[in-house]
Amino acid sequence: MGRSFRKLAVAFTAIGLSVSVGGAVAAGGRPTLAVAAPQSGCPAIEGAFVVLLDPARGMLLLSAAEFPGGHAVGQASGAAFSVALPGHGAWELARAGSAGGPAAVWGAAYRSPADGAGGCVAFDRDQYSSEGDLVTYAQWLVNDVYLKLPKTEREAFPALRLGDRTVRLRLQLAGYEPVPLQATEGATLAVRVPGGPQTLLLRPFVLDETTGRVAIELSITGQPYWQRAEKRPLGFVVASPTQPVALADPAGTIQVETVSAPTADTGNPR
């Protein structure tokens, strides 16, 4: 006899981060900055904001438009570019520019812990009320996401971009039929675990759009109002369409179905 599976009644919610659609100009009007900085361990990356990491100096925040706390550092036209800020020395970029043409670049450096790591992150959220708000967001993406990824994944994919792509997953808990889940990258999916009060939280981050490789941050809580509840971190797992990942707590598997970029006129709601 074949093995039978119960249907998993999943009540899930996706709570997203406010980000904009990529391109020459971000949805909020901020140009997309493209950067390559091999000296910082960053092969290439683009976004409304780009953050380069240096084990000794911390992080360099760059954008092709003015931002709170930023300083004008020069005009970038797609060629080599040097960023000099008082007290932080010069950061050498192999390339910096915007698809829209030459762009004025603004920058700021922060002695944020980099855990001995180089690399880079970028994000397309582009509206901030203060320097503290912006820096807090950048530090969250660096310290709580990028630096907590498995080291092998950071080495394979040293440039992490948080944009507005849609990630579709398939979750199968032990003894239950698989269920489809969908969220914008960086959004939190909340899934009730059968047989108890626990809620499993999943937050996907795209490592490689071409192969559909996704890092998924997992945590769990026993409280029904999970957004304010204390959560037990379960770390990151990595999956793709061809490589599902097994879960131990709760038992099950996660597989990536697709990773898709938004279209310019129908991006996910902000």
N, C-alpha and C positions, 0 to 999 in steps of 0.2 A: 504494500500500500504506500502511496506517496505521502510525504510529510505535509500536514496541513498547517496553515498559518492563519492566525487571527488578524483581523483588520485592526490597524492601529488608529484609534480615534485621536487625531492630533489637532490640538488647538494651537496654532503657532502665530507669532507676531513678528514682523520685521520692523525694527526701529533703526532708522537710517541716520547717517551723518549728512550734513548739508554740504554737498559737493556740486560741481558744475561740469558741463560737458567739455571734453578736451577739444583741441583744434588750434588754429592760429590764434584765436581769441577765445578766452573762457567765457562761459555764459554770462557772468557778471560784468564783462568788459575788460578783464585783466588779460593781457597777452600771455600766451603760453611760451615759457622759456625752455629752450633745449640746451642741455649742457653735457659735455664729456670732460671728465677730469680723472684720467688714469692715476695720477699721483695721489689722489684721495681714494683710489679703489673703486671709482665710478666709471664704468665703460661708456654709458650714455643714459640719459633720463630726461624727461620733460614734464612740465606741469606749471600751474599758476605760480607755485612756490617750489623751489628746489633747495634741499638741504644736503650739504656735503659734510662728511664726518672725518675727523682727524683725531687719532688716539691721544695726541698731546694737546691740541688746541680746542677741541670740542666740536662745535658745529657752526657752519657758515650758512646763513639763510639768504637766498637770492630770489629776486622777482624782477620782471620786466615792467614794473610800475611801482609807484611810491607805496610804502606801507608803514604802519606805526613802528617807530624805532629804527627804520632803515635809513641808510645814507646813500646818496648818489655815488656810484663807483665807476661809471664810464659808459661808453656806447659799445654795444656788442653787435657784430655783423656776421656771425657765423664762423669767425676765425679764432685763433688763440686769444686768450683774454686773461688778464691778471687783476686780481681783486686785492687792494691794499687797504687795510683798516688799522687805525692807530692801536698799538698794543697787541696786534694779532699777526703782524708780518704779512707777507704776500701769499695768496692762494693762487696757484697756477692752474688754469683751465686750458685743456687742449682745444676746446671749442665752446662757444656760447653764442646764442642768437635766437631769433624768433622767425617763424615761417612767414610772418607778416612784413619782414624787412628789418633793417637796423633798429635796435631797441635800446633805450636807456635802461640801465640795470641798477637796481637798488640792492643794498646788502647790509647785513648785520651779523656779527659774530658773537657767540655765547659759549662760555666755558662749561658746557653741559657734559656730564660724564658720557664717554663714548665706549667704555668697557674694552678699551684696547682695540677697537674695531674701526676700519675704514668703511667706505661704501657711501650710499646716498639714498635718500627718499625724496618723493615729490608728492604734492597733493594739489587738488584742483579747487578745494574750498577757497574762496577769495575775499570774503567779507569779515572784518574783525573790528571790534569797537576800541581795542587798545593793544599796546605792545604786549602786555601780559597775557591777554587772550590768545594772541597769535603764537607767542613763544610756548605757552602751555600746550597748545594743540600740536606744535611741531615736536616738542619734547615727548608728548604722549606717543606719537607715531614712531619716534626714534627709540625711546627707552622701553615702552610697554609693548611695542609690536616688533619692530625690526630687530632689536637686540635680543629679543626673546625667541626669535625663530631658531630652529635647529641650525647649528653652525654649518653643517654641510649644505643646507639650503641657502644660507647667506653667501657662502663661498660660490655656489653655483649661480645664484641670482642676486648679485650685490646691489642691484638697483630696484627699489620697491616703490611703486607708484600707487597711490590711492586716488582713484578717479570715480567714475560713475558707471562702471561696467556691471552687467547683470550676471550673477553666478547662480546656476541651477544645480542643486545637489539631490542625491537620493539617499535617504536614511532608512536603514532597516535594523530595528531593534530585535533581539533574539526572540523568536517565537511569533513575530508579527510580520505582516506584509510590508514591503517597502513603500515609503511615501515620498513624494516629490516636495522639495523645498526650494524657494527662490528668494533671493535678496540682492540688493545692491551691495557691492563690495564694501566692507567696513560696517555694514548694518548687523544688528543682532537678531537672530532667530531664536525664539523661545518655544520649546517643545515639551509638553507634559509627558513625563515618564509613566507608563501604565503601572498600576498596582500600588501607588503611593502618592505622596504630595510633592515629589521632586519635579523640578523643571530643569531640562537640559538647555543650555544656552550655547549657540554656535555663532561665530562671527568670522566670515571668510575674507581672506586677503589674497589677491591674485599675484602669484609669483611669476607665471609665464602665460601670457594670453594665447600664444600660438599652440602650445601643447595642453592648455587647460589645467596647468598645475596650480593648485590652490592650497594655501596654508589656512587651517581652520582653528581658531582659538576656542577652546572648550572650557566651560565652567558649569557648575550645578548648584542649585539652591533648593531648600525645602520649604520656602515661603511662596505663597500664591502671588504676592505682589513683588515679582522678581526684580523690578527696576530699582527698588530701594532696599532690597533684601541683601543680607550678607551672602556672598558667593564663594564657593570653594573652587579655586582654579584647578583645571585639569591639564593645562598646558596646551601646546600646539600639536596638531597632527597634520600630515600632508597627504593629499589625494589628487587624483587626476582621472580622466575618463578611462584610462587603461590600468590604473593602479588604485583600487579601492583600499581603504585603511580600516583596520579592525579596531573596535572600541572595547575597553575592558569594563568601564564603569560609566553608564550601563553597557551591558554587552550588546554588540551590534556592529554594523559596518556603515561607512560613508563612502559614496562614490560621486565624483563630479560628472555631471551630464554635459553641461556646456558653460562656456564663458563668452559673453557677447558684449561688444562695445555699443554704447548708445548711438542713435542716429542724431544728427545735428538738430532736427526739428521735433523729435519725439523722445527726448531723454527722460529719465525717470523724474517724477515730481520732486521739487526741492522742498 
